Amino acid sequence: MIGKLNHVAIVVPDLDAAAAIYRDTLGADVSAPEDLPDHGVTTVFVNLPNTKIELLRPYGENSPIAKFLEKNPAGGMHHLCYEVQDILAARDQLQAAGARVLGDGKPKTGAHGKPVLFLHPKDFCGTLLELEQV
Ligand code: CO
C-alpha cells in the first residue's frame, strides 16, 4: 500500500536557525518559509535527492504542534509521510485492520496541495504517520 517516503517532519523552536543548519552546515537545498494558516504551521522544505525534510514551527493560536514543542523544547522528529496512490482506499483498508485515523477521517489538503491523512502513533510503532496521495 505505502510507496515512497515523501518526507520526514521535524518540529523546531527556531525555523530560521534550523533552515540555516540544513542550508549552511549540511549544504542542502532549502526552500523559503511558507505560512500555512489552515494547518497552524510554518514550513521550510529541505529537498534531498531521495526525499524531503519538512521543518515545522507553530503558526498562530491553537497550532497542532504547540504541545509537541512544549514537551520537546529543543524540537524533534514529529512524523513520517508515506505516499499512497489512493488515499480513500488506503484509509478504508487501514480502518478495517483496526488502525485509527486522526480527526474526522476525511482527507485534508496538505502542504503540497494534495490530500493527506494522519494515523495514530500508537498503532504504528510510536510514530505519527501522514499519508499523502500522489
Ligand atoms: Co508532513
Backbone and ligand atoms as CSV (ligand in chain L), in Angstrom:
chain,resi,resn,atom,element,x,y,z
A,1,MET,N,N,0.819,-1.209,0.000
A,1,MET,CA,C,0.000,0.000,0.000
A,1,MET,C,C,0.855,1.263,0.000
A,2,ILE,N,N,1.776,1.369,1.001
A,2,ILE,CA,C,2.565,2.597,1.033
A,2,ILE,C,C,3.677,2.542,-0.009
A,3,GLY,N,N,3.980,3.718,-0.529
A,3,GLY,CA,C,5.040,3.832,-1.524
A,3,GLY,C,C,6.244,4.555,-0.953
A,4,LYS,N,N,6.690,5.579,-1.657
A,4,LYS,CA,C,7.908,6.293,-1.256
A,4,LYS,C,C,7.719,7.039,0.058
A,5,LEU,N,N,8.844,7.229,0.757
A,5,LEU,CA,C,8.879,8.141,1.895
A,5,LEU,C,C,8.866,9.548,1.319
A,6,ASN,N,N,7.765,10.280,1.498
A,6,ASN,CA,C,7.655,11.625,0.926
A,6,ASN,C,C,8.470,12.632,1.720
A,7,HIS,N,N,8.313,12.609,3.057
A,7,HIS,CA,C,9.137,13.479,3.898
A,7,HIS,C,C,9.171,13.006,5.334
A,8,VAL,N,N,10.187,13.489,6.046
A,8,VAL,CA,C,10.285,13.358,7.499
A,8,VAL,C,C,10.072,14.761,8.046
A,9,ALA,N,N,9.162,14.915,9.013
A,9,ALA,CA,C,8.872,16.240,9.570
A,9,ALA,C,C,9.541,16.400,10.928
A,10,ILE,N,N,10.190,17.544,11.106
A,10,ILE,CA,C,10.881,17.867,12.353
A,10,ILE,C,C,10.321,19.188,12.855
A,11,VAL,N,N,9.835,19.195,14.090
A,11,VAL,CA,C,9.350,20.439,14.710
A,11,VAL,C,C,10.539,21.127,15.366
A,12,VAL,N,N,10.646,22.434,15.142
A,12,VAL,CA,C,11.795,23.185,15.660
A,12,VAL,C,C,11.312,24.462,16.359
A,13,PRO,N,N,12.058,24.921,17.369
A,13,PRO,CA,C,11.677,26.171,18.030
A,13,PRO,C,C,12.048,27.407,17.212
A,14,ASP,N,N,13.094,27.306,16.390
A,14,ASP,CA,C,13.582,28.458,15.621
A,14,ASP,C,C,13.766,28.019,14.161
A,15,LEU,N,N,12.807,28.410,13.313
A,15,LEU,CA,C,12.802,27.926,11.927
A,15,LEU,C,C,13.978,28.482,11.124
A,16,ASP,N,N,14.332,29.738,11.361
A,16,ASP,CA,C,15.451,30.332,10.623
A,16,ASP,C,C,16.766,29.629,10.975
A,17,ALA,N,N,16.938,29.350,12.261
A,17,ALA,CA,C,18.160,28.662,12.703
A,17,ALA,C,C,18.214,27.252,12.120
A,18,ALA,N,N,17.053,26.574,12.111
A,18,ALA,CA,C,17.007,25.209,11.576
A,18,ALA,C,C,17.296,25.214,10.075
A,19,ALA,N,N,16.710,26.194,9.341
A,19,ALA,CA,C,16.951,26.288,7.894
A,19,ALA,C,C,18.434,26.553,7.634
A,20,ALA,N,N,19.052,27.387,8.472
A,20,ALA,CA,C,20.478,27.699,8.303
A,20,ALA,C,C,21.349,26.468,8.539
A,21,ILE,N,N,20.970,25.631,9.513
A,21,ILE,CA,C,21.736,24.407,9.774
A,21,ILE,C,C,21.704,23.505,8.541
A,22,TYR,N,N,20.504,23.330,7.968
A,22,TYR,CA,C,20.392,22.452,6.797
A,22,TYR,C,C,21.052,23.068,5.565
A,23,ARG,N,N,20.902,24.404,5.391
A,23,ARG,CA,C,21.462,25.066,4.206
A,23,ARG,C,C,22.978,25.228,4.322
A,24,ASP,N,N,23.438,25.803,5.453
A,24,ASP,CA,C,24.836,26.218,5.554
A,24,ASP,C,C,25.739,25.117,6.108
A,25,THR,N,N,25.272,24.419,7.156
A,25,THR,CA,C,26.114,23.391,7.774
A,25,THR,C,C,26.054,22.095,6.982
A,26,LEU,N,N,24.833,21.683,6.600
A,26,LEU,CA,C,24.680,20.402,5.903
A,26,LEU,C,C,24.697,20.556,4.387
A,27,GLY,N,N,24.634,21.785,3.883
A,27,GLY,CA,C,24.766,22.025,2.448
A,27,GLY,C,C,23.603,21.537,1.622
A,28,ALA,N,N,22.395,21.607,2.167
A,28,ALA,CA,C,21.217,21.112,1.449
A,28,ALA,C,C,20.491,22.253,0.746
A,29,ASP,N,N,19.612,21.858,-0.207
A,29,ASP,CA,C,18.742,22.788,-0.926
A,29,ASP,C,C,17.521,23.049,-0.038
A,30,VAL,N,N,17.371,24.303,0.421
A,30,VAL,CA,C,16.361,24.643,1.419
A,30,VAL,C,C,15.397,25.676,0.836
A,31,SER,N,N,14.084,25.461,0.982
A,31,SER,CA,C,13.074,26.384,0.444
A,31,SER,C,C,12.918,27.598,1.363
A,32,ALA,N,N,12.211,28.613,0.868
A,32,ALA,CA,C,11.829,29.745,1.721
A,32,ALA,C,C,10.716,29.281,2.665
A,33,PRO,N,N,10.580,29.948,3.821
A,33,PRO,CA,C,9.497,29.599,4.740
A,33,PRO,C,C,8.131,29.914,4.136
A,34,GLU,N,N,7.154,29.084,4.462
A,34,GLU,CA,C,5.793,29.310,3.983
A,34,GLU,C,C,4.812,29.140,5.147
A,35,ASP,N,N,3.966,30.154,5.365
A,35,ASP,CA,C,2.936,30.065,6.406
A,35,ASP,C,C,1.736,29.299,5.873
A,36,LEU,N,N,1.265,28.334,6.648
A,36,LEU,CA,C,0.057,27.589,6.296
A,36,LEU,C,C,-0.966,27.790,7.409
A,37,PRO,N,N,-1.698,28.922,7.368
A,37,PRO,CA,C,-2.624,29.237,8.469
A,37,PRO,C,C,-3.660,28.143,8.720
A,38,ASP,N,N,-4.119,27.481,7.658
A,38,ASP,CA,C,-5.128,26.425,7.828
A,38,ASP,C,C,-4.594,25.258,8.647
A,39,HIS,N,N,-3.272,25.070,8.596
A,39,HIS,CA,C,-2.665,23.944,9.315
A,39,HIS,C,C,-1.997,24.381,10.607
A,40,GLY,N,N,-1.911,25.697,10.837
A,40,GLY,CA,C,-1.292,26.188,12.063
A,40,GLY,C,C,0.204,25.958,12.117
A,41,VAL,N,N,0.856,25.939,10.956
A,41,VAL,CA,C,2.312,25.734,10.918
A,41,VAL,C,C,2.955,26.642,9.867
A,42,THR,N,N,4.237,26.922,10.084
A,42,THR,CA,C,5.079,27.499,9.039
A,42,THR,C,C,6.075,26.416,8.648
A,43,THR,N,N,6.266,26.225,7.343
A,43,THR,CA,C,7.116,25.130,6.874
A,43,THR,C,C,8.322,25.649,6.088
A,44,VAL,N,N,9.399,24.898,6.198
A,44,VAL,CA,C,10.547,25.030,5.289
A,44,VAL,C,C,10.815,23.618,4.788
A,45,PHE,N,N,10.971,23.474,3.478
A,45,PHE,CA,C,11.285,22.148,2.947
A,45,PHE,C,C,12.750,22.050,2.567
A,46,VAL,N,N,13.360,20.960,2.999
A,46,VAL,CA,C,14.732,20.637,2.631
A,46,VAL,C,C,14.623,19.554,1.558
A,47,ASN,N,N,15.087,19.875,0.344
A,47,ASN,CA,C,14.949,18.939,-0.775
A,47,ASN,C,C,16.199,18.091,-0.903
A,48,LEU,N,N,16.063,16.803,-0.612
A,48,LEU,CA,C,17.165,15.862,-0.729
A,48,LEU,C,C,16.968,15.030,-1.992
A,49,PRO,N,N,18.015,14.359,-2.472
A,49,PRO,CA,C,17.862,13.601,-3.718
A,49,PRO,C,C,16.767,12.531,-3.651
A,50,ASN,N,N,16.555,11.923,-2.489
A,50,ASN,CA,C,15.594,10.816,-2.428
A,50,ASN,C,C,14.350,11.105,-1.596
A,51,THR,N,N,14.320,12.222,-0.875
A,51,THR,CA,C,13.136,12.555,-0.077
A,51,THR,C,C,13.231,14.004,0.368
A,52,LYS,N,N,12.358,14.415,1.261
A,52,LYS,CA,C,12.384,15.788,1.778
A,52,LYS,C,C,12.371,15.756,3.304
A,53,ILE,N,N,12.887,16.805,3.885
A,53,ILE,CA,C,12.728,17.041,5.312
A,53,ILE,C,C,11.835,18.270,5.431
A,54,GLU,N,N,10.803,18.166,6.255
A,54,GLU,CA,C,9.861,19.264,6.467
A,54,GLU,C,C,10.155,19.848,7.849
A,55,LEU,N,N,10.690,21.062,7.883
A,55,LEU,CA,C,10.927,21.730,9.158
A,55,LEU,C,C,9.672,22.531,9.492
A,56,LEU,N,N,9.172,22.379,10.704
A,56,LEU,CA,C,7.895,22.986,11.102
A,56,LEU,C,C,8.055,23.807,12.361
A,57,ARG,N,N,7.354,24.949,12.395
A,57,ARG,CA,C,7.193,25.657,13.666
A,57,ARG,C,C,5.727,26.078,13.765
A,58,PRO,N,N,5.236,26.256,15.003
A,58,PRO,CA,C,3.839,26.636,15.166
A,58,PRO,C,C,3.550,27.972,14.505
A,59,TYR,N,N,2.346,28.105,13.961
A,59,TYR,CA,C,1.867,29.369,13.381
A,59,TYR,C,C,0.523,29.692,14.026
A,60,GLY,N,N,0.413,30.875,14.623
A,60,GLY,CA,C,-0.861,31.332,15.182
A,60,GLY,C,C,-1.261,30.597,16.452
A,61,GLU,N,N,-2.492,30.893,16.903
A,61,GLU,CA,C,-3.036,30.252,18.097
A,61,GLU,C,C,-3.459,28.830,17.744
A,62,ASN,N,N,-3.510,27.978,18.740
A,62,ASN,CA,C,-4.034,26.610,18.580
A,62,ASN,C,C,-3.308,25.801,17.510
A,63,SER,N,N,-2.011,26.029,17.383
A,63,SER,CA,C,-1.265,25.208,16.432
A,63,SER,C,C,-1.250,23.767,16.918
A,64,PRO,N,N,-1.459,22.805,15.991
A,64,PRO,CA,C,-1.459,21.395,16.411
A,64,PRO,C,C,-0.075,20.917,16.884
A,65,ILE,N,N,0.956,21.683,16.629
A,65,ILE,CA,C,2.295,21.251,17.065
A,65,ILE,C,C,2.795,22.031,18.282
A,66,ALA,N,N,1.944,22.927,18.846
A,66,ALA,CA,C,2.380,23.723,20.005
A,66,ALA,C,C,2.696,22.823,21.199
A,67,LYS,N,N,1.843,21.841,21.438
A,67,LYS,CA,C,2.044,20.928,22.585
A,67,LYS,C,C,3.325,20.119,22.422
A,68,PHE,N,N,3.566,19.684,21.193
A,68,PHE,CA,C,4.777,18.898,20.918
A,68,PHE,C,C,6.019,19.695,21.295
A,69,LEU,N,N,6.006,20.982,20.947
A,69,LEU,CA,C,7.163,21.830,21.235
A,69,LEU,C,C,7.296,22.104,22.738
A,70,GLU,N,N,6.136,22.167,23.430
A,70,GLU,CA,C,6.184,22.310,24.893
A,70,GLU,C,C,6.876,21.116,25.523
A,71,LYS,N,N,6.544,19.930,25.015
A,71,LYS,CA,C,7.120,18.701,25.575
A,71,LYS,C,C,8.545,18.484,25.097
A,72,ASN,N,N,8.870,19.025,23.923
A,72,ASN,CA,C,10.201,18.855,23.328
A,72,ASN,C,C,10.747,20.234,22.949
A,73,PRO,N,N,11.195,21.015,23.948
A,73,PRO,CA,C,11.558,22.425,23.678
A,73,PRO,C,C,12.702,22.585,22.678
A,74,ALA,N,N,13.551,21.578,22.563
A,74,ALA,CA,C,14.650,21.667,21.598
A,74,ALA,C,C,14.220,21.220,20.208
A,75,GLY,N,N,12.954,20.761,20.085
A,75,GLY,CA,C,12.471,20.232,18.816
A,75,GLY,C,C,12.681,18.734,18.738
A,76,GLY,N,N,12.232,18.133,17.634
A,76,GLY,CA,C,12.389,16.690,17.463
A,76,GLY,C,C,11.572,16.191,16.287
A,77,MET,N,N,11.770,14.891,15.980
A,77,MET,CA,C,11.048,14.303,14.858
A,77,MET,C,C,9.566,14.214,15.179
A,78,HIS,N,N,8.720,14.669,14.277
A,78,HIS,CA,C,7.285,14.755,14.530
A,78,HIS,C,C,6.487,13.689,13.786
A,79,HIS,N,N,6.731,13.520,12.482
A,79,HIS,CA,C,6.020,12.477,11.740
A,79,HIS,C,C,6.781,12.061,10.488
A,80,LEU,N,N,6.367,10.902,9.974
A,80,LEU,CA,C,6.858,10.408,8.682
A,80,LEU,C,C,5.694,10.468,7.707
A,81,CYS,N,N,5.970,10.818,6.461
A,81,CYS,CA,C,4.914,10.867,5.452
A,81,CYS,C,C,5.208,9.877,4.332
A,82,TYR,N,N,4.275,8.933,4.142
A,82,TYR,CA,C,4.379,7.945,3.079
A,82,TYR,C,C,3.392,8.264,1.962
A,83,GLU,N,N,3.808,8.015,0.757
A,83,GLU,CA,C,2.926,8.233,-0.390
A,83,GLU,C,C,2.011,7.028,-0.605
A,84,VAL,N,N,0.762,7.328,-0.989
A,84,VAL,CA,C,-0.167,6.274,-1.403
A,84,VAL,C,C,-0.816,6.703,-2.718
A,85,GLN,N,N,-1.259,5.717,-3.476
A,85,GLN,CA,C,-1.898,6.014,-4.765
A,85,GLN,C,C,-3.341,6.472,-4.580
A,86,ASP,N,N,-4.039,5.842,-3.625
A,86,ASP,CA,C,-5.465,6.123,-3.426
A,86,ASP,C,C,-5.711,6.262,-1.933
A,87,ILE,N,N,-5.882,7.486,-1.469
A,87,ILE,CA,C,-5.910,7.725,-0.018
A,87,ILE,C,C,-7.185,7.180,0.622
A,88,LEU,N,N,-8.292,7.207,-0.095
A,88,LEU,CA,C,-9.541,6.685,0.485
A,88,LEU,C,C,-9.491,5.165,0.592
A,89,ALA,N,N,-8.941,4.509,-0.423
A,89,ALA,CA,C,-8.791,3.051,-0.362
A,89,ALA,C,C,-7.826,2.675,0.757
A,90,ALA,N,N,-6.740,3.456,0.909
A,90,ALA,CA,C,-5.767,3.184,1.974
A,90,ALA,C,C,-6.428,3.354,3.338
A,91,ARG,N,N,-7.196,4.435,3.494
A,91,ARG,CA,C,-7.884,4.685,4.776
A,91,ARG,C,C,-8.833,3.534,5.107
A,92,ASP,N,N,-9.637,3.141,4.144
A,92,ASP,CA,C,-10.620,2.086,4.414
A,92,ASP,C,C,-9.932,0.775,4.789
A,93,GLN,N,N,-8.859,0.460,4.094
A,93,GLN,CA,C,-8.123,-0.772,4.374
A,93,GLN,C,C,-7.504,-0.715,5.776
A,94,LEU,N,N,-6.951,0.437,6.151
A,94,LEU,CA,C,-6.319,0.579,7.463
A,94,LEU,C,C,-7.353,0.545,8.578
A,95,GLN,N,N,-8.480,1.215,8.364
A,95,GLN,CA,C,-9.522,1.205,9.392
A,95,GLN,C,C,-10.096,-0.200,9.566
A,96,ALA,N,N,-10.222,-0.928,8.466
A,96,ALA,CA,C,-10.718,-2.303,8.551
A,96,ALA,C,C,-9.751,-3.170,9.348
A,97,ALA,N,N,-8.458,-2.790,9.339
A,97,ALA,CA,C,-7.441,-3.529,10.086
A,97,ALA,C,C,-7.336,-3.034,11.536
A,98,GLY,N,N,-8.171,-2.048,11.896
A,98,GLY,CA,C,-8.207,-1.590,13.278
A,98,GLY,C,C,-7.370,-0.355,13.563
A,99,ALA,N,N,-6.753,0.224,12.549
A,99,ALA,CA,C,-5.929,1.420,12.753
A,99,ALA,C,C,-6.822,2.643,12.920
A,100,ARG,N,N,-6.341,3.576,13.723
A,100,ARG,CA,C,-7.110,4.801,13.976
A,100,ARG,C,C,-6.617,5.948,13.090
A,101,VAL,N,N,-7.577,6.557,12.390
A,101,VAL,CA,C,-7.286,7.751,11.585
A,101,VAL,C,C,-7.629,8.957,12.446
A,102,LEU,N,N,-6.753,9.947,12.498
A,102,LEU,CA,C,-6.994,11.121,13.340
A,102,LEU,C,C,-8.023,12.057,12.707
A,103,GLY,N,N,-8.638,12.886,13.568
A,103,GLY,CA,C,-9.631,13.862,13.097
A,103,GLY,C,C,-10.911,13.168,12.672
A,104,ASP,N,N,-11.578,13.744,11.694
A,104,ASP,CA,C,-12.872,13.195,11.267
A,104,ASP,C,C,-12.733,12.102,10.205
A,105,GLY,N,N,-11.489,11.735,9.898
A,105,GLY,CA,C,-11.272,10.643,8.956
A,105,GLY,C,C,-11.341,11.064,7.502
A,106,LYS,N,N,-11.620,12.365,7.279
A,106,LYS,CA,C,-11.677,12.842,5.890
A,106,LYS,C,C,-10.334,13.451,5.518
A,107,PRO,N,N,-9.821,13.149,4.320
A,107,PRO,CA,C,-8.541,13.737,3.903
A,107,PRO,C,C,-8.618,15.264,3.863
A,108,LYS,N,N,-7.505,15.902,4.273
A,108,LYS,CA,C,-7.401,17.363,4.169
A,108,LYS,C,C,-6.328,17.680,3.127
A,109,THR,N,N,-6.321,18.937,2.682
A,109,THR,CA,C,-5.294,19.334,1.725
A,109,THR,C,C,-4.008,19.649,2.480
A,110,GLY,N,N,-2.932,18.946,2.134
A,110,GLY,CA,C,-1.668,19.077,2.867
A,110,GLY,C,C,-0.783,20.183,2.328
A,111,ALA,N,N,0.455,20.171,2.792
A,111,ALA,CA,C,1.410,21.244,2.482
A,111,ALA,C,C,1.732,21.329,0.987
A,112,HIS,N,N,1.493,20.254,0.234
A,112,HIS,CA,C,1.794,20.297,-1.207
A,112,HIS,C,C,0.537,20.343,-2.057
A,113,GLY,N,N,-0.600,20.715,-1.432
A,113,GLY,CA,C,-1.850,20.800,-2.173
A,113,GLY,C,C,-2.450,19.451,-2.525
A,114,LYS,N,N,-1.976,18.388,-1.846
A,114,LYS,CA,C,-2.506,17.041,-2.119
A,114,LYS,C,C,-3.253,16.540,-0.883
A,115,PRO,N,N,-4.169,15.571,-1.059
A,115,PRO,CA,C,-4.929,15.067,0.083
A,115,PRO,C,C,-4.030,14.285,1.055
A,116,VAL,N,N,-4.214,14.566,2.351
A,116,VAL,CA,C,-3.430,13.874,3.385
A,116,VAL,C,C,-4.336,13.415,4.520
A,117,LEU,N,N,-3.846,12.404,5.250
A,117,LEU,CA,C,-4.482,11.883,6.460
A,117,LEU,C,C,-3.390,11.590,7.463
A,118,PHE,N,N,-3.736,11.648,8.743
A,118,PHE,CA,C,-2.781,11.265,9.790
A,118,PHE,C,C,-3.294,10.039,10.529
A,119,LEU,N,N,-2.356,9.165,10.905
A,119,LEU,CA,C,-2.682,7.905,11.578
A,119,LEU,C,C,-2.099,7.910,12.989
A,120,HIS,N,N,-2.847,7.323,13.919
A,120,HIS,CA,C,-2.479,7.365,15.337
A,120,HIS,C,C,-1.127,6.698,15.595
A,121,PRO,N,N,-0.222,7.410,16.313
A,121,PRO,CA,C,1.108,6.837,16.567
A,121,PRO,C,C,1.068,5.527,17.344
A,122,LYS,N,N,0.058,5.348,18.198
A,122,LYS,CA,C,0.022,4.108,19.000
A,122,LYS,C,C,-0.209,2.878,18.130
A,123,ASP,N,N,-0.741,3.081,16.938
A,123,ASP,CA,C,-0.977,1.947,16.038
A,123,ASP,C,C,0.212,1.697,15.104
A,124,PHE,N,N,1.211,2.598,15.136
A,124,PHE,CA,C,2.315,2.487,14.170
A,124,PHE,C,C,3.683,2.708,14.822
A,125,CYS,N,N,3.981,1.815,15.771
A,125,CYS,CA,C,5.333,1.773,16.351
A,125,CYS,C,C,5.710,3.087,17.032
A,126,GLY,N,N,4.707,3.787,17.572
A,126,GLY,CA,C,5.010,5.022,18.297
A,126,GLY,C,C,5.341,6.202,17.407
A,127,THR,N,N,5.014,6.090,16.111
A,127,THR,CA,C,5.341,7.170,15.173
A,127,THR,C,C,4.070,7.691,14.506
A,128,LEU,N,N,3.878,9.005,14.584
A,128,LEU,CA,C,2.773,9.619,13.857
A,128,LEU,C,C,3.040,9.468,12.359
A,129,LEU,N,N,2.050,8.942,11.643
A,129,LEU,CA,C,2.209,8.760,10.187
A,129,LEU,C,C,1.250,9.681,9.440
A,130,GLU,N,N,1.766,10.253,8.357
A,130,GLU,CA,C,0.948,11.010,7.424
A,130,GLU,C,C,0.920,10.217,6.125
A,131,LEU,N,N,-0.250,10.099,5.529
A,131,LEU,CA,C,-0.361,9.512,4.190
A,131,LEU,C,C,-0.677,10.635,3.219
A,132,GLU,N,N,0.022,10.658,2.103
A,132,GLU,CA,C,-0.251,11.678,1.083
A,132,GLU,C,C,-0.525,10.988,-0.241
A,133,GLN,N,N,-1.651,11.357,-0.842
A,133,GLN,CA,C,-1.972,10.794,-2.161
A,133,GLN,C,C,-1.145,11.513,-3.215
A,134,VAL,N,N,-0.503,10.738,-4.093
A,134,VAL,CA,C,0.355,11.357,-5.115
A,134,VAL,C,C,-0.209,11.086,-6.513
L,1,CO,CO,CO,4.010,16.319,6.772
